[in-house]
Amino acid sequence: MQNYYEILQVDKNASNEMIEKAYKLLAKKYHPDMQPKEKRQWAEEKFKMLNEAYSTLSNSEKRADYDKKFKIKDNGIYERYEKLLEQNKVLKSQLEYFQAKFNSLNNPNYINVNNVNNVNIDNTRKLTDQIYQITIMLVLQIKILLQIILQESEIIYITL
């Protein structure tokens, strides 16, 4: 999430008039048509960011929503939540992999008669342990996600 206040170079408590002044000044300064050819692409990106920031901060409803989200981000909750979601995806894919492997070991067509007593039982135990560990990690992540959601809702409640 970008800091729109920094993009427009204004304080978080800036009035609508101050935001508009800052936007007009920066839009004129970074307008792509006012830039040399080699800086045009960079200026276009900068101009898009300015427009996005202005459209959000100049609208009181959008600004209030943005401020709530940004306050949550400032507390690090947003990053922790995103990181946990990424870890969760990895763990789920690992769990699916080990479940498929486990299922293939228990498939009668897969069993090698010569090694049935040693290899398949050992592999089954190892895979069961791995699935168990991943499941425990997923449960812990769900617990942490719930704590983050509760923290987030307390922050939103406090700001209302």
TIMARKE-433889 format. One line per field, with one value per residue: x, y, z of N, C-alpha, C, O in turn; residue number from 1; chain. Coordinates in pm, 1 decimal, always signed. Example, Ala and Ser with C-alpha at 12.3 -4.5 7.8 and 13.67 -1.06 7.14 Angstrom:
TIMARKE-433889
n_east <- +1319.0 +1285.0;
n_north <- -569.0 -225.0;
n_up <- +780.0 +708.0;
ca_east <- +1230.0 +1367.0;
ca_north <- -450.0 -106.0;
ca_up <- +780.0 +714.0;
c_east <- +1320.0 +1290.0;
c_north <- -330.0 +3.0;
c_up <- +780.0 +787.0;
o_east <- +1423.6 +1340.9;
o_north <- -331.9 +113.8;
o_up <- +846.5 +803.9;
seq <- 1 2;
mol <- A A;
This chain:
TIMARKE-433889
n_east <- +85.5 +63.7 +185.2 -16.3 -12.8 +257.6 +320.9 +182.9 +309.5 +214.8 +85.1 -68.5 -289.1 -372.9 -571.8 -849.6 -813.4 -538.1 -443.2 -539.5 -397.1 -132.7 -149.4 -203.5 +28.7 +230.3 +135.2 +163.4 +440.3 +530.4 +402.2 +375.8 +397.2 +549.6 +802.9 +1138.1 +1204.5 +1338.9 +1265.6 +998.6 +847.2 +897.1 +785.7 +519.4 +444.0 +482.2 +295.1 +59.1 +54.3 +26.3 -229.6 -385.0 -342.3 -446.9 -716.1 -807.5 -754.0 -889.1 -1153.0 -1382.8 -1498.8 -1347.5 -1101.2 -1130.8 -1164.5 -917.0 -744.3 -809.0 -723.8 -456.9 -371.8 -390.8 -196.3 +27.9 +62.2 +171.6 +15.8 -104.4 +112.4 +201.1 -24.1 -40.6 +203.5 +161.2 -49.5 +81.4 +265.6 +82.3 -28.7 +192.2 +227.8 -15.3 +9.1 +226.0 +110.0 -89.4 +75.7 +209.2 -10.8 -98.9 +122.1 +114.1 -130.8 -62.2 +119.8 -42.7 -185.2 -286.1 -177.4 +67.8 +232.1 +526.3 +607.7 +842.0 +946.6 +749.3 +711.4 +912.1 +986.7 +743.3 +597.4 +773.6 +790.4 +524.0 +493.2 +676.1 +561.4 +314.2 +394.4 +500.6 +271.7 +120.1 +280.7 +268.3 -4.5 -35.5 +113.6 -48.1 -278.8 -177.1 -116.8 -371.5 -472.8 -306.3 -380.7 -646.2 -603.1 -481.5 -691.1 -869.8 -719.5 -711.3 -983.0 -1024.3 -865.6 -997.3 -1242.2 -1168.4 -1093.1 -1330.8;
n_north <- -117.7 +212.3 +523.7 +776.1 +1033.0 +1092.8 +1079.1 +1299.4 +1485.4 +1599.4 +1664.3 +1427.1 +1541.0 +1730.9 +1980.8 +1970.5 +2170.8 +2217.5 +1972.2 +1973.6 +2192.9 +2101.2 +1879.2 +2000.9 +2153.4 +1951.9 +1792.2 +1958.3 +1988.3 +1723.4 +1642.5 +1439.5 +1553.5 +1773.8 +1693.1 +1589.0 +1372.7 +1132.1 +1103.9 +1066.4 +826.3 +757.9 +987.0 +955.1 +735.2 +847.6 +1053.2 +906.2 +790.9 +1023.5 +1107.3 +892.1 +909.0 +1165.1 +1132.1 +961.6 +1092.4 +1332.5 +1274.1 +1246.0 +1010.7 +800.5 +876.0 +844.9 +565.1 +488.0 +595.5 +438.0 +183.9 +241.3 +304.3 +55.6 -71.2 +73.0 -28.6 -270.0 -489.6 -550.3 -632.7 -859.2 -1019.9 -1058.3 -1193.8 -1426.4 -1534.7 -1598.4 -1790.2 -1976.3 -2062.0 -2195.0 -2399.3 -2534.6 -2630.4 -2800.8 -2982.2 -3092.8 -3217.7 -3411.8 -3557.0 -3666.5 -3823.4 -3997.4 -4122.5 -4251.9 -4437.4 -4605.7 -4719.0 -5010.9 -5093.4 -4977.8 -5093.8 -5264.0 -5590.7 -5709.8 -5521.6 -5460.2 -5479.8 -5325.2 -5073.1 -4940.1 -4918.9 -4767.3 -4536.6 -4457.1 -4394.9 -4179.4 -3995.9 -3961.0 -3838.1 -3600.1 -3487.9 -3450.9 -3261.3 -3042.0 -2994.5 -2915.3 -2676.8 -2530.9 -2503.6 -2348.0 -2118.6 -2037.7 -1972.4 -1751.4 -1580.2 -1532.8 -1393.5 -1165.5 -1062.2 -1004.8 -808.0 -617.8 -553.9 -438.6 -209.7 -74.3 -41.3 +127.4 +354.3 +441.8;
n_up <- +0.0 -92.5 +35.6 +23.1 +121.2 +139.6 -131.2 -233.7 -86.8 +154.3 +486.2 +710.0 +824.9 +649.8 +489.4 +252.9 +64.8 +79.5 -7.9 -268.2 -375.1 -351.8 -519.9 -772.6 -809.7 -811.9 -1020.6 -1237.8 -1233.9 -1280.3 -1511.2 -1797.8 -2056.6 -2012.9 -1976.4 -2068.3 -2346.7 -2267.3 -2003.2 -1998.6 -1966.4 -1697.4 -1582.9 -1653.5 -1493.5 -1238.4 -1256.4 -1276.0 -1019.4 -867.9 -952.7 -862.2 -584.8 -536.7 -619.3 -424.4 -175.1 -204.3 -194.7 +54.4 +168.5 +52.2 +148.5 +425.7 +441.4 +336.1 +529.6 +751.2 +662.4 +621.0 +876.3 +998.2 +847.9 +928.5 +1182.1 +1130.8 +1096.0 +854.2 +689.5 +830.6 +808.7 +528.2 +485.1 +635.2 +489.3 +250.0 +343.9 +426.1 +182.8 +73.3 +262.0 +231.3 -31.1 +5.5 +181.0 +16.9 -170.5 -9.5 +76.1 -165.7 -225.6 -8.0 -58.8 -295.6 -200.7 -59.0 -254.9 -409.2 -654.9 -658.2 -470.1 -407.4 -405.4 -300.2 -121.2 +57.4 +336.6 +458.7 +316.6 +229.2 +467.3 +624.3 +460.2 +466.6 +737.1 +758.4 +579.7 +702.1 +939.5 +829.8 +712.3 +941.4 +1079.7 +903.1 +909.8 +1177.6 +1165.1 +990.9 +1146.0 +1355.1 +1209.5 +1133.4 +1382.4 +1442.7 +1232.2 +1304.7 +1542.6 +1437.6 +1286.1 +1491.7 +1626.9 +1424.5 +1398.2 +1646.9 +1623.2 +1416.7 +1542.8 +1752.3 +1608.6 +1505.5;
ca_east <- +0.0 +144.5 +148.6 -64.4 +28.2 +395.9 +320.6 +139.9 +396.3 +133.0 +68.5 -190.0 -400.5 -388.1 -708.5 -876.9 -753.9 -393.9 -423.2 -561.8 -283.1 -15.1 -172.0 -188.4 +169.8 +306.3 +87.1 +227.2 +583.1 +559.1 +320.0 +461.4 +419.5 +644.7 +930.2 +1215.4 +1164.5 +1397.5 +1202.0 +854.0 +787.3 +904.5 +690.2 +384.7 +421.5 +470.3 +168.5 -47.8 +52.5 -31.0 -374.1 -444.5 -337.9 -541.6 -855.0 -842.7 -751.5 -981.7 -1287.9 -1383.9 -1526.6 -1229.6 -992.4 -1155.8 -1131.7 -771.3 -680.4 -827.4 -634.6 -318.3 -343.0 -367.0 -66.2 +130.2 +82.6 +236.2 -78.8 -126.2 +226.4 +199.1 -135.6 -0.1 +309.4 +99.7 -126.6 +178.2 +313.1 -30.9 -36.8 +303.3 +197.6 -125.7 +59.8 +306.0 +17.0 -149.6 +180.8 +230.2 -131.5 -96.2 +227.0 +59.8 -233.4 +2.3 +180.7 -149.1 -247.7 -242.7 -99.6 +200.0 +308.6 +629.1 +596.7 +969.8 +976.1 +623.7 +718.5 +1004.0 +984.5 +613.1 +560.3 +858.0 +746.8 +392.8 +515.1 +739.1 +462.1 +214.1 +456.9 +509.6 +135.7 +83.9 +353.9 +213.0 -138.1 -14.8 +155.6 -165.9 -365.6 -114.2 -133.1 -511.6 -482.8 -241.4 -466.7 -761.3 -555.5 -460.9 -823.9 -922.3 -644.6 -755.5 -1117.0 -1011.5 -813.0 -1105.7 -1341.2 -1114.1 -1090.6 -1466.6;
ca_north <- +0.0 +333.5 +632.9 +884.4 +1161.1 +1115.1 +1103.5 +1438.3 +1567.7 +1673.2 +1605.2 +1345.2 +1625.9 +1838.2 +2011.1 +1941.1 +2277.8 +2194.5 +1854.2 +2016.5 +2277.9 +2014.0 +1799.1 +2084.8 +2187.7 +1832.2 +1747.7 +2046.0 +1957.5 +1588.6 +1607.7 +1378.1 +1642.6 +1877.2 +1625.6 +1548.8 +1242.7 +1020.1 +1095.0 +1062.7 +705.1 +776.4 +1092.1 +897.8 +656.3 +943.3 +1123.7 +811.5 +782.4 +1149.4 +1103.7 +793.1 +966.5 +1277.7 +1084.6 +901.0 +1187.6 +1444.4 +1223.1 +1225.2 +870.2 +722.2 +914.7 +780.8 +423.0 +478.1 +622.9 +318.2 +79.3 +283.7 +292.5 -87.3 -100.3 +132.3 -116.0 -392.6 -600.6 -583.3 -710.7 -990.7 -1093.4 -1097.1 -1292.4 -1551.3 -1591.0 -1660.0 -1912.6 -2068.1 -2119.7 -2289.7 -2515.6 -2609.3 -2704.5 -2911.3 -3079.7 -3163.5 -3304.6 -3526.9 -3638.7 -3742.7 -3924.1 -4093.8 -4200.0 -4341.4 -4547.8 -4697.6 -4771.4 -5151.0 -5106.8 -4919.7 -5174.1 -5355.5 -5707.8 -5736.9 -5423.2 -5419.2 -5469.2 -5221.8 -4943.3 -4873.8 -4884.4 -4653.2 -4418.7 -4417.8 -4328.4 -4050.1 -3905.8 -3930.0 -3738.4 -3473.7 -3434.7 -3405.8 -3137.2 -2934.7 -2965.5 -2836.3 -2542.9 -2462.5 -2468.6 -2234.1 -2000.5 -1995.4 -1905.5 -1619.7 -1498.8 -1489.9 -1289.6 -1044.7 -1009.4 -943.3 -684.1 -524.3 -506.7 -347.4 -82.6 -8.9 -1.9 +242.1 +471.8 +487.9;
ca_up <- +0.0 -105.1 +124.4 -62.9 +179.9 +96.5 -276.0 -254.3 -2.1 +250.4 +617.7 +720.9 +867.9 +550.5 +445.2 +111.2 -14.4 +76.6 -93.4 -406.6 -413.4 -368.1 -640.1 -892.1 -821.8 -851.2 -1151.7 -1335.8 -1232.3 -1331.9 -1628.0 -1901.0 -2170.8 -1972.4 -1949.1 -2186.5 -2401.0 -2192.5 -1871.0 -2015.0 -1908.6 -1553.0 -1547.9 -1666.0 -1372.4 -1128.5 -1276.7 -1240.1 -873.2 -819.2 -978.1 -771.3 -450.4 -530.6 -628.3 -296.0 -63.7 -226.7 -168.2 +200.4 +201.4 +15.3 +238.3 +555.7 +424.0 +319.4 +658.8 +835.3 +611.6 +640.0 +1019.4 +1019.9 +787.2 +1014.5 +1297.4 +1084.7 +1087.9 +712.8 +640.1 +895.4 +749.6 +392.5 +497.3 +679.2 +378.1 +159.1 +408.4 +425.8 +47.5 +59.5 +344.8 +169.8 -147.0 +59.1 +235.3 -97.4 -225.7 +77.6 +73.8 -291.2 -208.8 +87.6 -129.4 -392.0 -125.7 -17.4 -375.7 -427.3 -778.1 -635.8 -374.2 -456.9 -318.3 -233.2 -16.9 +118.1 +481.9 +506.6 +250.4 +229.7 +604.3 +662.3 +383.7 +516.7 +866.1 +732.8 +519.1 +804.8 +1026.6 +756.9 +700.6 +1075.6 +1108.3 +819.4 +962.6 +1299.4 +1123.7 +935.7 +1258.6 +1422.9 +1124.5 +1143.7 +1512.5 +1429.6 +1145.0 +1384.5 +1633.3 +1357.1 +1252.5 +1613.7 +1646.2 +1320.8 +1429.5 +1761.9 +1573.2 +1343.4 +1641.7 +1825.3 +1523.0 +1473.2;
c_east <- +90.1 +94.3 +112.3 -24.6 +171.9 +402.7 +283.0 +219.0 +316.7 +126.7 -61.8 -311.4 -427.9 -534.3 -724.2 -813.4 -602.8 -361.1 -438.7 -445.6 -159.0 -28.5 -147.3 -41.8 +251.4 +263.5 +150.6 +376.1 +614.1 +475.3 +410.8 +491.4 +522.6 +785.1 +1005.8 +1179.5 +1214.7 +1334.4 +1050.5 +788.0 +785.9 +799.2 +546.1 +348.8 +399.6 +335.7 +49.6 -59.5 -9.1 -182.6 -445.5 -451.0 -441.4 -686.0 -900.1 -853.4 -847.0 -1127.6 -1294.3 -1410.6 -1406.1 -1113.9 -1008.6 -1122.6 -981.5 -700.6 -693.7 -730.1 -489.0 -279.5 -314.4 -230.4 +46.2 +160.7 +146.2 +142.0 -95.2 -12.7 +228.3 +90.9 -97.8 +106.6 +252.5 +17.2 -34.5 +230.3 +204.7 -45.0 +71.1 +273.9 +84.3 -77.6 +147.2 +215.7 -47.8 -49.5 +197.6 +106.8 -136.6 +7.2 +178.8 -42.6 -170.9 +69.8 +77.0 -225.6 -196.7 -157.8 +44.4 +290.8 +401.0 +635.7 +726.0 +995.0 +854.4 +636.0 +803.0 +976.4 +850.6 +568.5 +642.6 +815.6 +613.4 +407.7 +576.0 +638.3 +354.3 +268.2 +463.6 +372.7 +90.2 +151.2 +297.7 +74.5 -128.0 +24.7 +37.9 -260.3 -308.3 -128.9 -276.0 -532.2 -423.2 -326.0 -588.7 -721.0 -534.9 -594.7 -885.9 -851.8 -692.6 -892.2 -1116.0 -960.9 -922.3 -1210.7 -1296.0 -1118.6 -1228.9 -1517.7;
c_north <- +124.0 +440.2 +754.3 +1021.3 +1194.4 +1146.6 +1248.6 +1537.0 +1658.2 +1595.5 +1523.4 +1427.1 +1738.9 +1855.4 +1973.9 +2046.6 +2256.5 +2074.9 +1892.8 +2102.4 +2192.5 +1931.6 +1881.9 +2119.7 +2068.2 +1780.6 +1831.2 +2011.6 +1824.5 +1548.3 +1554.2 +1469.1 +1751.8 +1820.0 +1599.4 +1405.5 +1125.2 +1002.4 +1077.8 +942.6 +713.6 +877.9 +1041.7 +817.1 +747.2 +1015.0 +1034.3 +799.2 +908.0 +1150.7 +1008.1 +849.1 +1079.2 +1229.7 +1020.5 +1006.3 +1305.3 +1403.5 +1183.8 +1079.8 +781.3 +750.9 +848.0 +631.8 +401.9 +497.0 +503.7 +208.8 +115.2 +274.6 +147.5 -124.0 -45.9 +44.6 -248.7 -510.1 -645.7 -670.9 -850.4 -1078.9 -1144.6 -1206.4 -1427.8 -1615.7 -1659.3 -1791.5 -2019.8 -2136.7 -2225.2 -2416.3 -2599.9 -2690.5 -2821.1 -3021.2 -3160.3 -3260.6 -3430.0 -3616.5 -3724.4 -3854.5 -4035.2 -4183.5 -4296.2 -4458.7 -4651.1 -4755.5 -4913.6 -5171.0 -5059.1 -5011.4 -5271.7 -5471.5 -5732.8 -5644.1 -5385.0 -5398.5 -5352.1 -5084.4 -4873.0 -4835.5 -4765.8 -4525.9 -4366.9 -4344.9 -4189.2 -3950.3 -3867.2 -3824.3 -3602.5 -3408.2 -3379.7 -3272.6 -3019.4 -2895.5 -2880.9 -2693.5 -2464.2 -2418.6 -2348.8 -2106.3 -1948.2 -1921.0 -1764.5 -1527.6 -1448.1 -1380.5 -1157.6 -980.8 -942.6 -811.9 -577.2 -468.6 -413.9 -212.0 -5.1 +41.3 +123.2 +367.6 +523.3 +573.9;
c_up <- +0.0 -8.2 +37.9 -8.7 +139.3 -52.2 -305.8 -168.7 +91.1 +381.7 +620.0 +762.3 +769.3 +510.5 +297.5 +20.4 -29.4 -13.6 -239.9 -457.3 -442.2 -495.5 -765.9 -916.4 -872.8 -988.8 -1262.7 -1348.5 -1302.0 -1453.5 -1739.6 -2019.4 -2140.5 -1949.9 -2079.0 -2225.1 -2316.3 -2053.4 -1879.0 -1949.1 -1755.3 -1507.0 -1556.6 -1541.6 -1251.6 -1135.5 -1240.2 -1087.9 -812.8 -836.1 -883.6 -629.0 -436.3 -533.3 -496.8 -186.2 -82.3 -203.1 -20.8 +240.6 +170.4 +109.7 +375.3 +549.4 +413.9 +453.4 +753.2 +792.5 +637.8 +787.2 +1054.4 +965.1 +873.7 +1135.3 +1258.9 +1068.6 +943.7 +659.2 +699.9 +834.8 +610.7 +395.7 +539.5 +568.4 +277.6 +216.2 +406.5 +290.8 +27.5 +138.6 +285.7 +49.8 -101.4 +113.0 +123.2 -160.3 -141.3 +85.0 -52.5 -282.3 -116.3 +19.2 -229.8 -321.3 -83.4 -135.2 -398.4 -552.6 -761.3 -553.3 -445.6 -358.8 -241.8 -114.9 +65.4 +269.0 +527.8 +446.9 +264.0 +369.8 +652.5 +590.9 +434.5 +649.3 +845.8 +676.4 +618.8 +900.1 +957.6 +743.4 +835.4 +1108.0 +1028.3 +869.5 +1088.8 +1263.1 +1067.3 +1047.3 +1334.6 +1341.1 +1130.4 +1275.7 +1504.6 +1342.5 +1221.7 +1483.5 +1559.0 +1323.0 +1375.3 +1643.2 +1549.5 +1355.5 +1550.9 +1715.8 +1500.5 +1442.3 +1716.2 +1739.5 +1487.7 +1581.1;
o_east <- +180.4 -24.1 +199.4 -5.1 +203.9 +481.5 +343.1 +197.9 +346.2 +158.9 -153.1 -424.8 -499.3 -609.8 -626.2 -765.4 -547.0 -262.3 -360.8 -401.2 -90.8 +67.9 -77.1 +5.8 +331.6 +346.5 +186.6 +430.7 +713.0 +477.5 +511.6 +600.3 +576.0 +875.7 +945.8 +1129.9 +1141.0 +1348.7 +982.6 +684.7 +686.0 +732.2 +461.1 +237.7 +308.3 +270.1 -48.0 -170.1 -87.2 -255.4 -552.7 -553.3 -513.5 -769.6 -1018.3 -951.7 -882.2 -1215.3 -1218.9 -1351.3 -1367.4 -1038.1 -911.1 -1060.0 -925.8 -607.9 -600.2 -662.4 -408.0 -165.5 -223.2 -156.4 +149.0 +273.3 +172.3 +184.9 -99.2 -37.5 +253.6 +111.9 -120.7 +100.6 +291.3 +14.8 -67.6 +238.2 +232.5 -70.6 +45.2 +292.5 +88.9 -118.2 +143.7 +242.3 -59.9 -85.5 +200.1 +119.0 -174.3 -17.7 +200.4 -41.5 -219.3 +76.1 +107.0 -320.1 -75.7 -72.7 +132.1 +413.0 +359.5 +666.2 +719.7 +1058.8 +858.1 +574.9 +769.1 +945.9 +845.5 +507.8 +589.0 +805.7 +592.7 +341.6 +532.7 +631.3 +308.2 +196.4 +435.2 +359.3 +28.6 +86.0 +281.8 +39.9 -203.5 -25.2 +25.1 -315.3 -382.5 -150.8 -298.1 -600.8 -483.0 -341.9 -629.5 -796.4 -567.0 -609.4 -947.1 -916.7 -712.1 -914.9 -1196.5 -1008.2 -937.7 -1262.2 -1375.5 -1145.1 -1242.7 -1630.4;
o_north <- +137.1 +445.3 +824.8 +1115.2 +1309.3 +1231.3 +1312.9 +1658.0 +1776.8 +1476.8 +1548.2 +1386.5 +1833.5 +1758.8 +1949.4 +2014.6 +2275.3 +2077.4 +1849.9 +2085.6 +2210.2 +1915.3 +1836.9 +2115.9 +2081.8 +1730.8 +1779.2 +2006.5 +1814.3 +1432.2 +1616.8 +1462.3 +1814.5 +1892.5 +1589.1 +1328.2 +1028.8 +896.3 +1075.1 +955.9 +680.4 +857.7 +1081.0 +828.2 +724.8 +1035.3 +1080.5 +797.3 +900.1 +1190.3 +1038.9 +837.4 +1086.8 +1280.2 +1025.2 +1008.7 +1371.4 +1489.3 +1097.2 +1030.7 +697.3 +661.0 +800.6 +578.0 +310.5 +422.9 +471.9 +148.6 +29.2 +240.6 +119.3 -199.4 -111.6 +44.2 -331.8 -619.3 -765.4 -770.9 -948.4 -1198.1 -1261.4 -1301.2 -1531.4 -1738.1 -1765.8 -1892.0 -2138.2 -2256.9 -2331.8 -2527.3 -2722.8 -2805.2 -2928.3 -3139.7 -3282.4 -3372.0 -3541.2 -3738.2 -3841.4 -3966.7 -4153.2 -4305.3 -4407.9 -4568.4 -4770.1 -4832.4 -4934.6 -5260.0 -5094.9 -5005.9 -5349.8 -5451.6 -5774.2 -5684.6 -5284.9 -5306.2 -5286.2 -4990.0 -4757.4 -4730.1 -4674.0 -4419.8 -4246.0 -4243.5 -4092.6 -3835.4 -3753.1 -3731.4 -3500.3 -3287.1 -3273.4 -3180.9 -2909.6 -2777.4 -2785.2 -2598.6 -2344.4 -2308.6 -2258.7 -1998.6 -1827.1 -1818.9 -1669.1 -1409.8 -1333.2 -1285.7 -1050.8 -858.8 -836.4 -714.1 -461.5 -348.2 -321.1 -109.2 +115.4 +152.3 +214.1 +476.3 +637.6 +622.8;
o_up <- +82.6 +25.0 -13.0 -85.8 +108.8 -94.4 -391.9 -177.1 +105.4 +387.0 +541.2 +737.2 +802.6 +499.4 +227.0 -88.3 -137.5 -87.0 -325.0 -570.8 -543.2 -570.2 -856.4 -1029.8 -965.2 -1064.9 -1368.3 -1458.7 -1374.6 -1494.2 -1772.4 -2076.4 -2232.0 -1908.7 -2186.0 -2143.1 -2295.4 -1992.6 -1776.4 -1883.6 -1691.6 -1405.7 -1476.7 -1489.8 -1172.1 -1033.3 -1181.2 -1033.9 -718.0 -745.1 -831.5 -561.6 -336.8 -458.3 -462.7 -112.2 +15.4 -192.7 +23.5 +336.7 +251.6 +146.1 +433.6 +640.8 +474.8 +486.4 +826.8 +875.9 +672.6 +818.9 +1132.2 +1028.2 +890.4 +1185.0 +1345.9 +1031.2 +915.1 +591.9 +629.9 +812.4 +579.2 +317.4 +485.7 +555.6 +225.5 +145.5 +387.7 +284.8 -28.3 +88.7 +290.4 +31.1 -161.8 +92.7 +133.3 -198.4 -194.0 +98.7 -46.8 -326.4 -143.7 +36.9 -248.1 -376.8 -73.5 -116.9 -406.0 -554.2 -839.9 -566.4 -531.2 -241.2 -126.0 -17.7 +137.0 +322.8 +626.1 +519.7 +306.2 +388.7 +714.4 +652.6 +444.0 +671.8 +908.6 +720.1 +619.7 +937.3 +1020.1 +761.1 +841.8 +1158.2 +1081.7 +871.5 +1105.5 +1323.7 +1092.9 +1042.9 +1373.7 +1396.5 +1132.1 +1280.1 +1554.2 +1374.4 +1205.0 +1505.5 +1611.1 +1330.3 +1364.3 +1680.5 +1586.9 +1343.4 +1558.4 +1764.1 +1520.5 +1428.1 +1740.3 +1790.8 +1444.2 +1573.0;
seq <- 1 2 3 4 5 6 7 8 9 10 11 12 13 14 15 16 17 18 19 20 21 22 23 24 25 26 27 28 29 30 31 32 33 34 35 36 37 38 39 40 41 42 43 44 45 46 47 48 49 50 51 52 53 54 55 56 57 58 59 60 61 62 63 64 65 66 67 68 69 70 71 72 73 74 75 76 77 78 79 80 81 82 83 84 85 86 87 88 89 90 91 92 93 94 95 96 97 98 99 100 101 102 103 104 105 106 107 108 109 110 111 112 113 114 115 116 117 118 119 120 121 122 123 124 125 126 127 128 129 130 131 132 133 134 135 136 137 138 139 140 141 142 143 144 145 146 147 148 149 150 151 152 153 154 155 156 157 158 159 160;
mol <- A A A A A A A A A A A A A A A A A A A A A A A A A A A A A A A A A A A A A A A A A A A A A A A A A A A A A A A A A A A A A A A A A A A A A A A A A A A A A A A A A A A A A A A A A A A A A A A A A A A A A A A A A A A A A A A A A A A A A A A A A A A A A A A A A A A A A A A A A A A A A A A A A A A A A A A A A A A A A A A A;
